[in-house]
Amino acid sequence: MKKIIYVFLISCFSLTIISCGVNWVSNKDDSTSGLFVSVGNSGTIIISSDGITWTFSTSGTSSILWGINYGNSTFVTVGDSGTILTSSDGTSWDERTSDVSSTLYGVTYGNSTFVTVGDNGTILTSSDGTTWTSRTSNTSKDLYGVTYGNNTFVTVGDNGTILTSSSGTRWTSRSGTSTLLNEVIYENSTFVTVGDSGTILTSSDGTSWDNRTSSTKNSLAGLTFGNSTFVTVGGSGTILTSSDGTSWTSRTSGASDTLWGVIYGKSAFVVVGPLGTVLTSSDLTTWTSRTSNTSNNLLEVTYKE
């Protein structure tokens, strides 16, 4: 489903900005350091120290990069054909051997373990981001998002698939919805997952899930937590916010097409999307378009303190 939306976006992009003024990552703000890294199609990697000024980083690959996260002093980005790249600084990248040809969509770090997920139930784990081991997921559904919290890994995907694991090695199927789920995070003692048709589910333990009302039918693709606020982004420029993951408020982004990724750092939220879209906001009300220096689609963004 992600691929279908992505291809559609290439030929159907328009963006109007209303203002021109000035994820397992903890998302704490540090005004004196930190680095944003965003990834996308054609091996695109761009970096920024403030979310405003962006420069290219050479990835060494032309594969679509779908997911990125930071843990254990290492950036890990994953993508098409089993692509895995790692970097200690966001600038110099090394390709790693995954021994799979599946597209990898999401990656997280927890319990001293990296976990990446992808097509056909693919799950790989690594202690260092360099050497990866395939795990049995007991599902053939595509898996898109993965997170760690409350001593539990949670991954989500097609047809409402939710799997949990304490170690990343053995996985148990959970139920919550039949709708495709794109992303999942754990913050504020709560798991939150989002997906197609405005679907939002929450859970305290990853096992029992509650449906929440989002008041949108647009697909929700990106999800983060910062400044005591959950933020999800998605189709038709949708941005929703919540203090508790239960009650959600719609915000005006000024964008008209799907927004893919969102993260919090440097006292601001950063959103990425089609054709190099980067938007920033300190208050979730006024959004400013930033120059990314790329026309490639940006699919995910993370932040290192």
N, C-alpha and C positions, 0 to 999 in steps of 0.2 A: 504493500500500500504506500509506503514512503516513497518508493521508486516511482510509482505512478504519479503521485502528486508532484514530485521533483521534476519529472520530464514535462509535465503540463505547465509548470511554472516558467520554464525556459522560454515558452512562446507566449505567455500570458502575464506579463509583468507591467504594473503601473504603480507609481508611488507618489503621493502628495503629502508634503510635510506641513504640519500646521504651525511649527515654530522654527525659527532660524536663530534663536538666541543661544547666548552661550548655554557543582553541583556536586556529591560527597565532599567537595571542597567546603570548608566550614563557612566560606563567604564572609568572614570577618574583615572589616576594613582596616587598612594600614596606609596612612597618607604619605608615608615616606618610602615605601617600597611596593613591590607587587608587579604582576604582569598578566595582562589579558592575552589569551591565544584563541584565535578562531580558525576553523578549518572548513573546507568545502570541496567543490568539484575540481577536477584537473590537478589534484594534489595541492590545492591552495592552502597556505598557512600564512596568516598575518598576525602580527603581534603589536601590543601597545602597552605603554606604562601607565596610561591614564584613561583609556577608552575613547580618546578624542583623536589623537594622531596615531596612524597605523602604518607599519612598514612590512614589507615582504620578508618571509623566512623561507629559504630553499628547502623543500621537502625531499627532493630526489625521486619523487614518484609522480605519475600522471593519474593515478587511481583516485576515484572519489573518496574523500575522507569524511566519514559520517559522524564519528564521535571522538571526543577528547576529554581527558580528565587529568588530574594531578594528584600524586600521592607518593610517599616514600622518596621525596626529593626528585621525582621523575614525572615529566609529561609523557602520557601515552595517547597516541591517536590511532584509530582503526578505520578500516574502510573496505572497498571492493576487493574481491579475490584474496581474502585473507590477509590483506595488508595491515601490518603493525609497525609503527615508527615510535621511537623513544627519544627523549631529549632531556638534558638536565637544566637547560637554560631557555628553551623555546626557540633558539636560533640554529643550533647544529643538531641535525636529526640522523638517527641510525635506523636502518631497516632491520626488522627482526623476522625470524622464520616462525610462521604459525603452523605450517604443515596442513593447512586447510585451504580450500578454494572458495569457501562460502564468503559472502559479504558479511562483514562485522559491523554492527551498528552502534553498540553502546559499550562503555567501559567504566569500571569503578575500582576503588581501592578500599579495602577494609580487612581487619583481622590479619594484617601482614600479608595480604594476598590481593593481586590484581585479578579481576574477572572481566572477560569480554564476551559478548553474546552476539548472535547473528542468525543468518538464514537456517531454516530446517532444524531448529533446536540446537544450533551450535553453541557450546559453552567451552571456553578455554580459561585456564588459570595459570598464574605465574607468581613467584615470590619476588622477582626482581624486574619484571617487564621484558626480560631478554629471552628466557627459556619458557616455552608455553606447553601446557599439557591439556589434551582434550578430555572433557568430562561427559558423562552420560546424563542427558537431561530428561530422557523418557518422553520427549515430545518431538514432533516433526514440524511444529509451528514455528514461524519466524519470530525471533525475539529481538526487541528493539531497545529497551531500556533496562538498566540494572543499577542497583544502589546497595549500600550497606548501612545498617543501623540497628540498634537494639539487639546486637549480637546475631544479626540475621542478614544474609544476602537475599534480595528480592529482584527477580527479573520479570518483565512483562512483554506481551507481544500480541500476535494475531489471535482473533476470536476470543479475546478476553483472557488469554493465557496468563496465569500468575504462578510462578514457581518460587519456592523458598529453600534456603540451605543455610546451615550454621557454619559450614566450612568452605563452601564453593565446590565441594566434591560430589556430594549426594543431594539430589533435589526432589522436592515434594510438590505436587500440583495442588493449587488452591483455586477456589472459584470466587467470582465476584460480579462478572458480567460476560456477555458474549461479544461485546464490542471491542474492536482493535484498540490496544493500549500502546501509546508511543513512548512514554517516559515515566520514570518513577524516582522519587527522592525520599530521604528520611531527614526531617528537621523538626525541631520543636516537639520532640517525642511523638511524632506522627509520620507514618508513611502516607504519601500522596501519589497517586498515579492519574494520568490524563490520557485521553485518546480521542477517537472519532466521535462525531455528533455531540461534542461538548461534554463527553463523559469525564466525570471526576469521581474517584473513589478514595476513601481514607481508611487507615487501619492503625491500630496501636501496636500490633504484633506481627503483621504480615500474613496472618492466617485468616482472620475474620475481617471482611471489608464492608463498608457502608457507602451507598451511592449518595452523592451530593448534587444539589441543583446548581447548574452553572448559568442558566438562562441564555445559553447559546447552543446552536446546532452545528457551529463550525468545528472543524477538527482542531484539537489542541496538540501541539507538537513539542514545545519547550517548557521547562519547569525549573524554578529555582526558589531559594529562600534567602532573604536578606533584610536588614533593618526591621526585623520582627514581622516580616510580610512574605507570604507565599505569592509568587507571580507565575502565571502560565500564559503562553503566547501561541497563536495558531492562525487558522485560515481567515482571510479577509481582514488582516491586520488586527485580529482579536488580541486584546490584553485583558486578563482578569486578575484581580488581587484579592487576598484574604489574609486575615490575621490569625486564623485558626484552622484553615483547610476545609471548613464547613460552610461558611457563608461567603459568597463571592460577589465582587463588584466589577462591573465592566468599565474599562478605561478607554479613552480615545487616543489611538497611536498616530493617526494620520496616514497609515499605510493601508493599501487596499488588497494586497496579496498575502500569502502565507508567511508568517514569521516563524523561523525555525528554532532558534536557540536564545536563551536568556541566562544571564549570570549577574551577580552583585559583587562589586568591589569598588574601592576608592569613593565610598559614599554615593555610588550611583549604580543604576541598573543599565546593563548593556544588552541590546537585542540585535540579533543578526538575521539576515534573510536573503531573498533573491537578488541576483545581479549586484552583489557587493553591498547590500543594505546594512548599515550600522546605525542604530538609534540609541541615544542615551537619555536618561532622566534621573534627576535626584529626588523627585517628588511623586513620580508615577502619574503626574498630570500633564506636564509639559515635556514633550519629546523633541529632541533635536537630531537632525540628520548629520552624520559625520562622514567624511571622505575616507573610504577604505582603500582607495587606489587599486581596486580590482572590480571587474564586471562579472567575475565568477560568483556562483551561488555560494553563500556561506551557510553551513548547515548546523554548526554547533560552536559554542564558545565556553571557555572556562577561565578561571582566575586563580593565580597563585599569589599568596601573601608575600 
